[in-house]
Structure formats: C-alpha cells, structure tokens
Amino acid sequence: KVVQIWFHLYSFNFSQMKINFMVGQKLNRMSPLQDFYAMKFLNDTELFWLIYVWRNSFKS
C-alpha cells in the first residue's frame, strides 16, 4: 500500500515538473525571483500531498 502511494506521489510530481517546464518554455525564461517562487510553490504542494496522503493512509 505504501509503495503504491509513493508511486502515485512520484508520478504526480513528475507531471508537475513537466507542466512547469512547459510553462517556463512558453514564458521563455523567468527571472531568478520567479524561478525561486516556482520552486517554493512546488515544495509547498509536495509537502501538502505528503501530509494529505500520510493522513489518508491511516484511515483506510
């Protein structure tokens, strides 16, 4: 079950990275500050999903 969850999380993060890359290409390079905020956003969503999945794994 845990392995399944981690695989799910990994594939989600991978698709997020692909989306971010495509958006970055469209904007044709963001400023370093925007890059920083994009990374921060990614880290925050990752944290949110970790907590969400972690809490739900105890319920089932």
A tleap script that builds the chain and sets N, CA, C and O, in Angstrom:
source leaprc.protein.ff14SB
mol = sequence {
  NLYS VAL VAL GLN ILE TRP PHE HIE LEU TYR
  SER PHE ASN PHE SER GLN MET LYS ILE ASN
  PHE MET VAL GLY GLN LYS LEU ASN ARG MET
  SER PRO LEU GLN ASP PHE TYR ALA MET LYS
  PHE LEU ASN ASP THR GLU LEU PHE TRP LEU
  ILE TYR VAL TRP ARG ASN SER PHE LYS CSER
}
set mol.1.N position { 0.836 -1.209 0.000 }
set mol.1.CA position { 0.000 0.000 0.000 }
set mol.1.C position { 0.869 1.256 0.000 }
set mol.1.O position { 0.630 2.188 -0.767 }
set mol.2.N position { 1.865 1.268 0.857 }
set mol.2.CA position { 2.751 2.437 0.949 }
set mol.2.C position { 3.501 2.651 -0.364 }
set mol.2.O position { 3.659 3.782 -0.823 }
set mol.3.N position { 3.955 1.562 -0.957 }
set mol.3.CA position { 4.680 1.652 -2.231 }
set mol.3.C position { 3.780 2.268 -3.300 }
set mol.3.O position { 4.211 3.101 -4.097 }
set mol.4.N position { 2.516 1.833 -3.294 }
set mol.4.CA position { 1.543 2.355 -4.257 }
set mol.4.C position { 1.383 3.861 -4.087 }
set mol.4.O position { 1.333 4.612 -5.061 }
set mol.5.N position { 1.303 4.285 -2.827 }
set mol.5.CA position { 1.155 5.707 -2.506 }
set mol.5.C position { 2.365 6.487 -3.008 }
set mol.5.O position { 2.219 7.539 -3.631 }
set mol.6.N position { 3.563 5.966 -2.732 }
set mol.6.CA position { 4.781 6.669 -3.135 }
set mol.6.C position { 4.894 6.769 -4.656 }
set mol.6.O position { 5.350 7.778 -5.193 }
set mol.7.N position { 4.470 5.703 -5.336 }
set mol.7.CA position { 4.496 5.725 -6.801 }
set mol.7.C position { 3.546 6.795 -7.325 }
set mol.7.O position { 3.864 7.520 -8.267 }
set mol.8.N position { 2.376 6.880 -6.698 }
set mol.8.CA position { 1.376 7.881 -7.058 }
set mol.8.C position { 1.944 9.288 -6.879 }
set mol.8.O position { 1.797 10.151 -7.745 }
set mol.9.N position { 2.586 9.493 -5.751 }
set mol.9.CA position { 3.171 10.790 -5.420 }
set mol.9.C position { 4.269 11.140 -6.419 }
set mol.9.O position { 4.373 12.279 -6.874 }
set mol.10.N position { 5.088 10.139 -6.753 }
set mol.10.CA position { 6.193 10.361 -7.680 }
set mol.10.C position { 5.681 10.754 -9.065 }
set mol.10.O position { 6.184 11.696 -9.679 }
set mol.11.N position { 4.677 10.023 -9.550 }
set mol.11.CA position { 4.144 10.318 -10.886 }
set mol.11.C position { 3.468 11.688 -10.908 }
set mol.11.O position { 3.512 12.393 -11.916 }
set mol.12.N position { 2.839 12.060 -9.785 }
set mol.12.CA position { 2.217 13.378 -9.692 }
set mol.12.C position { 3.283 14.466 -9.785 }
set mol.12.O position { 3.129 15.436 -10.527 }
set mol.13.N position { 4.365 14.298 -9.026 }
set mol.13.CA position { 5.446 15.276 -9.033 }
set mol.13.C position { 6.088 15.376 -10.411 }
set mol.13.O position { 6.462 16.462 -10.853 }
set mol.14.N position { 6.212 14.237 -11.083 }
set mol.14.CA position { 6.818 14.225 -12.406 }
set mol.14.C position { 5.971 15.026 -13.390 }
set mol.14.O position { 6.503 15.792 -14.193 }
set mol.15.N position { 4.651 14.848 -13.326 }
set mol.15.CA position { 3.772 15.594 -14.229 }
set mol.15.C position { 3.797 17.081 -13.890 }
set mol.15.O position { 3.712 17.924 -14.783 }
set mol.16.N position { 3.912 17.402 -12.612 }
set mol.16.CA position { 4.021 18.795 -12.187 }
set mol.16.C position { 5.271 19.435 -12.789 }
set mol.16.O position { 5.225 20.553 -13.302 }
set mol.17.N position { 6.381 18.713 -12.718 }
set mol.17.CA position { 7.648 19.212 -13.244 }
set mol.17.C position { 7.545 19.439 -14.752 }
set mol.17.O position { 8.047 20.433 -15.276 }
set mol.18.N position { 6.884 18.501 -15.446 }
set mol.18.CA position { 6.719 18.634 -16.888 }
set mol.18.C position { 5.895 19.866 -17.221 }
set mol.18.O position { 6.222 20.605 -18.150 }
set mol.19.N position { 4.823 20.089 -16.460 }
set mol.19.CA position { 3.967 21.263 -16.666 }
set mol.19.C position { 4.771 22.540 -16.432 }
set mol.19.O position { 4.704 23.480 -17.223 }
set mol.20.N position { 5.526 22.564 -15.343 }
set mol.20.CA position { 6.335 23.735 -15.013 }
set mol.20.C position { 7.366 24.021 -16.095 }
set mol.20.O position { 7.616 25.177 -16.435 }
set mol.21.N position { 7.962 22.961 -16.634 }
set mol.21.CA position { 8.955 23.115 -17.681 }
set mol.21.C position { 8.316 23.721 -18.930 }
set mol.21.O position { 8.875 24.627 -19.547 }
set mol.22.N position { 7.132 23.205 -19.295 }
set mol.22.CA position { 6.429 23.697 -20.469 }
set mol.22.C position { 6.029 25.156 -20.297 }
set mol.22.O position { 6.144 25.952 -21.229 }
set mol.23.N position { 5.562 25.501 -19.108 }
set mol.23.CA position { 5.187 26.888 -18.820 }
set mol.23.C position { 6.420 27.785 -18.897 }
set mol.23.O position { 6.358 28.892 -19.430 }
set mol.24.N position { 7.537 27.299 -18.362 }
set mol.24.CA position { 8.796 28.035 -18.400 }
set mol.24.C position { 9.251 28.280 -19.832 }
set mol.24.O position { 9.752 29.357 -20.158 }
set mol.25.N position { 9.072 27.272 -20.686 }
set mol.25.CA position { 9.437 27.403 -22.089 }
set mol.25.C position { 8.573 28.463 -22.768 }
set mol.25.O position { 9.058 29.258 -23.573 }
set mol.26.N position { 7.288 28.460 -22.430 }
set mol.26.CA position { 6.358 29.419 -23.033 }
set mol.26.C position { 6.727 30.849 -22.639 }
set mol.26.O position { 6.688 31.761 -23.464 }
set mol.27.N position { 7.082 31.027 -21.375 }
set mol.27.CA position { 7.447 32.357 -20.892 }
set mol.27.C position { 8.845 32.745 -21.353 }
set mol.27.O position { 9.272 33.891 -21.212 }
set mol.28.N position { 9.563 31.739 -21.919 }
set mol.28.CA position { 10.907 31.960 -22.431 }
set mol.28.C position { 11.834 32.528 -21.348 }
set mol.28.O position { 12.366 33.631 -21.474 }
set mol.29.N position { 12.003 31.762 -20.315 }
set mol.29.CA position { 12.877 32.051 -19.176 }
set mol.29.C position { 12.299 33.102 -18.237 }
set mol.29.O position { 12.089 34.260 -18.598 }
set mol.30.N position { 12.057 32.649 -17.043 }
set mol.30.CA position { 11.581 33.544 -15.998 }
set mol.30.C position { 12.775 34.185 -15.308 }
set mol.30.O position { 13.914 33.746 -15.472 }
set mol.31.N position { 12.501 35.221 -14.539 }
set mol.31.CA position { 13.558 35.844 -13.754 }
set mol.31.C position { 13.916 34.926 -12.590 }
set mol.31.O position { 13.101 34.087 -12.203 }
set mol.32.N position { 15.124 35.063 -12.017 }
set mol.32.CA position { 15.539 34.224 -10.889 }
set mol.32.C position { 14.533 34.239 -9.738 }
set mol.32.O position { 14.316 33.226 -9.073 }
set mol.33.N position { 13.923 35.404 -9.515 }
set mol.33.CA position { 12.954 35.521 -8.429 }
set mol.33.C position { 11.728 34.662 -8.714 }
set mol.33.O position { 11.219 33.980 -7.825 }
set mol.34.N position { 11.261 34.699 -9.955 }
set mol.34.CA position { 10.113 33.881 -10.341 }
set mol.34.C position { 10.460 32.398 -10.261 }
set mol.34.O position { 9.628 31.580 -9.869 }
set mol.35.N position { 11.678 32.062 -10.629 }
set mol.35.CA position { 12.149 30.687 -10.509 }
set mol.35.C position { 12.080 30.240 -9.060 }
set mol.35.O position { 11.641 29.130 -8.759 }
set mol.36.N position { 12.519 31.121 -8.164 }
set mol.36.CA position { 12.526 30.828 -6.737 }
set mol.36.C position { 11.111 30.557 -6.238 }
set mol.36.O position { 10.882 29.604 -5.492 }
set mol.37.N position { 10.165 31.396 -6.650 }
set mol.37.CA position { 8.781 31.229 -6.210 }
set mol.37.C position { 8.154 29.962 -6.794 }
set mol.37.O position { 7.345 29.303 -6.141 }
set mol.38.N position { 8.532 29.631 -8.026 }
set mol.38.CA position { 8.034 28.402 -8.646 }
set mol.38.C position { 8.520 27.186 -7.865 }
set mol.38.O position { 7.759 26.250 -7.620 }
set mol.39.N position { 9.798 27.209 -7.476 }
set mol.39.CA position { 10.361 26.116 -6.687 }
set mol.39.C position { 9.674 26.033 -5.331 }
set mol.39.O position { 9.361 24.945 -4.846 }
set mol.40.N position { 9.442 27.195 -4.725 }
set mol.40.CA position { 8.791 27.236 -3.417 }
set mol.40.C position { 7.375 26.660 -3.520 }
set mol.40.O position { 6.933 25.907 -2.652 }
set mol.41.N position { 6.679 27.026 -4.588 }
set mol.41.CA position { 5.327 26.510 -4.804 }
set mol.41.C position { 5.341 24.992 -4.952 }
set mol.41.O position { 4.499 24.295 -4.387 }
set mol.42.N position { 6.302 24.491 -5.716 }
set mol.42.CA position { 6.426 23.047 -5.915 }
set mol.42.C position { 6.675 22.346 -4.589 }
set mol.42.O position { 6.072 21.313 -4.300 }
set mol.43.N position { 7.572 22.919 -3.779 }
set mol.43.CA position { 7.882 22.326 -2.485 }
set mol.43.C position { 6.674 22.320 -1.570 }
set mol.43.O position { 6.435 21.350 -0.850 }
set mol.44.N position { 5.907 23.413 -1.598 }
set mol.44.CA position { 4.720 23.500 -0.752 }
set mol.44.C position { 3.664 22.482 -1.163 }
set mol.44.O position { 3.052 21.845 -0.306 }
set mol.45.N position { 3.445 22.323 -2.474 }
set mol.45.CA position { 2.446 21.356 -2.930 }
set mol.45.C position { 2.906 19.945 -2.598 }
set mol.45.O position { 2.091 19.093 -2.243 }
set mol.46.N position { 4.208 19.692 -2.710 }
set mol.46.CA position { 4.764 18.385 -2.379 }
set mol.46.C position { 4.492 18.077 -0.912 }
set mol.46.O position { 4.080 16.972 -0.558 }
set mol.47.N position { 4.731 19.072 -0.073 }
set mol.47.CA position { 4.511 18.923 1.360 }
set mol.47.C position { 3.040 18.650 1.635 }
set mol.47.O position { 2.697 17.773 2.427 }
set mol.48.N position { 2.178 19.407 0.974 }
set mol.48.CA position { 0.738 19.223 1.150 }
set mol.48.C position { 0.315 17.809 0.782 }
set mol.48.O position { -0.441 17.171 1.515 }
set mol.49.N position { 0.805 17.316 -0.363 }
set mol.49.CA position { 0.435 15.970 -0.800 }
set mol.49.C position { 0.972 14.921 0.147 }
set mol.49.O position { 0.298 13.928 0.422 }
set mol.50.N position { 2.188 15.130 0.654 }
set mol.50.CA position { 2.764 14.192 1.618 }
set mol.50.C position { 1.874 14.064 2.840 }
set mol.50.O position { 1.552 12.959 3.277 }
set mol.51.N position { 1.478 15.213 3.390 }
set mol.51.CA position { 0.637 15.227 4.584 }
set mol.51.C position { -0.729 14.617 4.281 }
set mol.51.O position { -1.249 13.816 5.059 }
set mol.52.N position { -1.297 15.000 3.153 }
set mol.52.CA position { -2.618 14.503 2.756 }
set mol.52.C position { -2.611 12.978 2.614 }
set mol.52.O position { -3.485 12.292 3.143 }
set mol.53.N position { -1.621 12.464 1.896 }
set mol.53.CA position { -1.504 11.019 1.671 }
set mol.53.C position { -1.217 10.297 2.984 }
set mol.53.O position { -1.768 9.230 3.256 }
set mol.54.N position { -0.349 10.895 3.790 }
set mol.54.CA position { 0.044 10.299 5.063 }
set mol.54.C position { -1.166 10.137 5.980 }
set mol.54.O position { -1.337 9.096 6.615 }
set mol.55.N position { -1.999 11.169 6.045 }
set mol.55.CA position { -3.190 11.138 6.897 }
set mol.55.C position { -4.213 10.144 6.363 }
set mol.55.O position { -4.851 9.429 7.135 }
set mol.56.N position { -4.368 10.099 5.051 }
set mol.56.CA position { -5.360 9.199 4.458 }
set mol.56.C position { -4.953 7.733 4.532 }
set mol.56.O position { -5.809 6.848 4.536 }
set mol.57.N position { -3.657 7.475 4.590 }
set mol.57.CA position { -3.192 6.092 4.655 }
set mol.57.C position { -3.550 5.448 5.998 }
set mol.57.O position { -3.621 4.223 6.103 }
set mol.58.N position { -3.774 6.271 7.018 }
set mol.58.CA position { -4.148 5.734 8.328 }
set mol.58.C position { -5.642 5.419 8.386 }
set mol.58.O position { -6.063 4.505 9.096 }
set mol.59.N position { -6.434 6.177 7.640 }
set mol.59.CA position { -7.889 5.982 7.656 }
set mol.59.C position { -8.266 4.630 7.064 }
set mol.59.O position { -9.053 3.889 7.653 }
set mol.60.N position { -7.710 4.310 5.905 }
set mol.60.CA position { -8.090 3.071 5.229 }
set mol.60.C position { -7.383 1.857 5.820 }
set mol.60.O position { -7.595 0.734 5.361 }
savepdb mol mol.pdb
quit
